[in-house]
Amino acid sequence: MKKIILNFESKQNNFKELVQEAFNKDILNYLVSNNTYSEFKKIERINLFTKDLDIPVNYFITDNREKLKELLANNKFSEGIIGFYKELKSKDDEKAIIELSKSKQVDFIIVSAKDWKIIPFENLIAEMHKTDTDLIAEVDTVDEAELMLKTLEIGVDGILLTPRSINDIIQLKKLMHVTFQIELLKAKVVNIESIPEAERVCVDTTSLLKVGEGLLVGSTATGFCLIHSETFETQFVASRPFRVNAGDVSAYVLVPDDDPEKKYRTKYLSELKGGDKVLAITEKGEVRIVSIGRVKIETRPMLRFELEASIGDKKIPISCICQNAETIRLVGVDGKAKSVVDIKIGDEVLVHIGPGATHFGTPIKETIIEK
């Protein structure tokens, strides 16, 4: 799990509001000073980091190699976790950080890079991911945090940020939920209808989608079918592993919720545009957030599938509309993609049971009938 450390060494005007929001979002790591330690010392479950070595915490940070030697030799700190802070300004600084990480003297290294960022951190990630020393990037903004967490795909082990607003904390917490699990179950196809003409939506993502991965799409918020990405090459059509031929303009698709605790909400396919984000789901229910590069809407013949899923004794009706073409695939219960033109009544595919009633994409407790 990536680590978020919030820098609360000083008290700004909205200090108490920021701290409360951090607690609300279950952030557990804080950098404190003599000036702020009293605000945290009675709080259980949290981890306190400090550069002030007189404060009785478990995580100690120094930026001086001689002081580091003293810390390592001092029994007072033998039970603590020791880290090093380094501002990276040159190639020599990069080499020194890598050398220290391999020395097994420290548990983590916080690195601040004001000028060059991407290339030095790529080098550090490549070297340090093989060691037991955590690489923590000090960042100025949430955008920088996202960049550091995704650099070289592996990303840094954590970030240190001084929050300036409550929104910084909300957005930062969302970054930690870029992958999660969603429940998929089987549903049986009970009816198939042809629609001669409809507006179809293709969603082209900025990510390469894998075999088994697609979008959850449904005609109602009761349930969603897993529509497979166009990752397969055929004799007539080249693969487009960034694309999901998702369905008709009226269909719902799962997108990330602004509140990471809620995981997702819905949007109409017709609402999507370049720059938006959607949830890509594998046949195992693994979820990640991907960005949209563009959306294509064109008139095509379609197929309407009616399905039925079961939870206990309850039968749940689901429907989705897909383009009538060989390259559009649902996902069978065996996890394999199956072309919609080959699906017959009685076949079973993977679906997700949704929240039911929604208001502008947000689930609500309301009596609503969708047919």
TORTORVEX-86151 format. One record per residue (C-alpha): residue in three letters; y negated, z, x. Coordinates in steps of 0.5 Angstrom, whole numbers, plus 500, padded with zeros to 3 digits. Each point is the difference from the previous one (the first is absolute). Last residue first. Layout:
TORTORVEX-86151
ALAYZX;...
end
This chain:
TORTORVEX-86151
LYS503464424;GLU495506503;ILE500506495;ILE495506502;THR500507499;GLU495503505;LYS502505507;ILE496495505;PRO502496506;THR494497503;GLY500492500;PHE494500496;HIS503505495;THR507500501;ALA506502495;GLY507499503;PRO501503506;GLY504495503;ILE508499501;HIS501496506;VAL505494500;LEU506497504;VAL504495497;GLU506499496;ASP503494497;GLY502500492;ILE496494498;LYS500495506;ILE496500506;ASP501493504;VAL493497499;VAL497507502;SER503500507;LYS503506502;ALA498504506;LYS505505503;GLY500507499;ASP507501497;VAL496502493;GLY497493500;VAL493499502;LEU496495496;ARG498493504;ILE495494499;THR502494505;GLU505497494;ALA494499495;ASN498502493;GLN494505502;CYS501507498;ILE499504494;CYS502507500;SER503505494;ILE503507500;PRO503504494;ILE502507502;LYS507502497;LYS500508499;ASP507503501;GLY499502507;ILE495496503;SER502493498;ALA497493502;GLU499494495;LEU497493502;GLU496495497;PHE499494505;ARG495495498;LEU500493504;MET494496502;PRO498493500;ARG493499505;THR493501500;GLU497502506;ILE497507503;LYS500501507;VAL498507503;ARG497500507;GLY501505507;ILE503506496;SER501506504;VAL506504500;ILE502507499;ARG507503501;VAL506502495;GLU507501502;GLY504499493;LYS507498504;GLU498493497;THR494500504;ILE493501497;ALA493497502;LEU495504496;VAL493496499;LYS493500504;ASP494496498;GLY496496505;GLY502493497;LYS500501492;LEU504503495;GLU498501493;SER504494497;LEU506504502;TYR498506496;LYS499506504;THR505507500;ARG500507503;TYR503502506;LYS502506504;LYS497506496;GLU499505506;PRO497494503;ASP494500495;ASP496494501;ASP507497497;PRO503494504;VAL502494496;LEU506498495;VAL500494496;TYR499499493;ALA501493497;SER494496496;VAL499495505;ASP507498500;GLY505501506;ALA501502507;ASN501495505;VAL500504505;ARG497497507;PHE500503507;PRO507497502;ARG498493498;SER507497501;ALA500492501;VAL502496493;PHE505495499;GLN506501504;THR498508499;GLU497505504;PHE500507498;THR495505500;GLU496499494;SER500507498;HIS504503494;ILE498502494;LEU502507498;CYS500501493;PHE495505497;GLY501505494;THR496504494;ALA493497503;THR501494496;SER501492502;GLY503503507;VAL499499507;LEU503504506;LEU498496507;GLY505497505;GLU504502506;GLY508499501;VAL499495505;LYS493502504;LEU493499498;LEU495498506;SER494503498;THR493497498;THR503499493;ASP500494496;VAL500501492;CYS502495496;VAL498500493;ARG503496494;GLU496497494;ALA504498495;GLU504494497;PRO507498497;ILE502508499;SER507500500;GLU504506498;ILE505505503;ASN504505496;VAL504507502;VAL499500507;LYS503507502;ALA496505504;LYS502503507;LEU496506503;LEU494501505;GLU497506502;ILE494500504;GLN499502508;PHE494501504;THR496496505;VAL493500501;HIS499507498;MET497503506;LEU494495500;LYS499503493;LYS498506503;LEU495497504;GLN496497494;ILE500507497;ILE497503506;ASP495495501;ASN498500493;ILE499508500;SER494498505;ARG499500508;PRO507501502;THR500501508;LEU507497501;LEU506501505;ILE505495499;GLY508500501;ASP506498503;VAL497493502;GLY502494497;ILE507497500;GLU498493497;LEU496498506;THR494504498;LYS501502493;LEU498507500;MET495499505;LEU497494495;GLU500505494;ALA497506504;GLU494495502;ASP499498492;VAL500507499;THR494501505;ASP498503506;VAL507501503;GLU504504505;ALA507497502;ILE505505500;LEU506498505;ASP506505499;THR504502507;ASP507499499;THR501494504;LYS502493498;HIS494499495;MET496501506;GLU500494504;ALA499494494;ILE495505496;LEU496501506;ASN500492502;GLU498499493;PHE495505500;PRO496497506;ILE500493497;ILE498503493;LYS494504502;TRP495498505;ASP494504499;LYS500507498;ALA507501501;SER502508499;VAL507502501;ILE503506498;ILE507502504;PHE506504497;ASP505504502;VAL498501507;GLN503501507;LYS506495499;SER497496506;LYS501493496;SER494502496;LEU496501506;GLU502494503;ILE498496494;ILE493504499;ALA499499508;LYS501492499;GLU496499494;ASP494504504;ASP501496506;LYS499494495;SER494502498;LYS496504495;LEU505504496;GLU497507498;LYS506505501;TYR502506497;PHE506504502;GLY505504495;ILE504506501;ILE505503494;GLY500508501;GLU505504502;SER499500507;PHE492501499;LYS499507502;ASN506499505;ASN494497504;ALA503494505;LEU500495495;LEU493502498;GLU498500507;LYS502493502;LEU497497494;LYS493504502;GLU501496507;ARG501493496;ASN494501496;ASP500498492;THR503505497;ILE503501493;PHE504506498;TYR505500493;ASN503507498;VAL493504498;PRO497506503;ILE493498502;ASP499502507;LEU502493502;ASP494496497;LYS502493500;THR504501493;PHE505498496;LEU502503493;ASN507499496;ILE500502493;ARG505503496;GLU496506498;ILE493501500;LYS497506503;LYS497497506;PHE497494497;GLU493502498;SER499505506;TYR502494505;THR493497499;ASN495502505;ASN506502505;SER502493499;VAL505496496;LEU504494500;TYR504500494;ASN507497498;LEU504502493;ILE497494495;ASP503502493;LYS495496497;ASN497506496;PHE499503507;ALA496495503;GLU496499493;GLN498508501;VAL498499507;LEU496494499;GLU496504494;LYS499506505;PHE497496505;ASN496496496;ASN493502504;GLN504499507;LYS504506503;SER502498507;GLU507500503;PHE503497494;ASN504494503;LEU505498495;ILE507499503;ILE505495496;LYS507499503;LYS504494499;MET507502497;
end
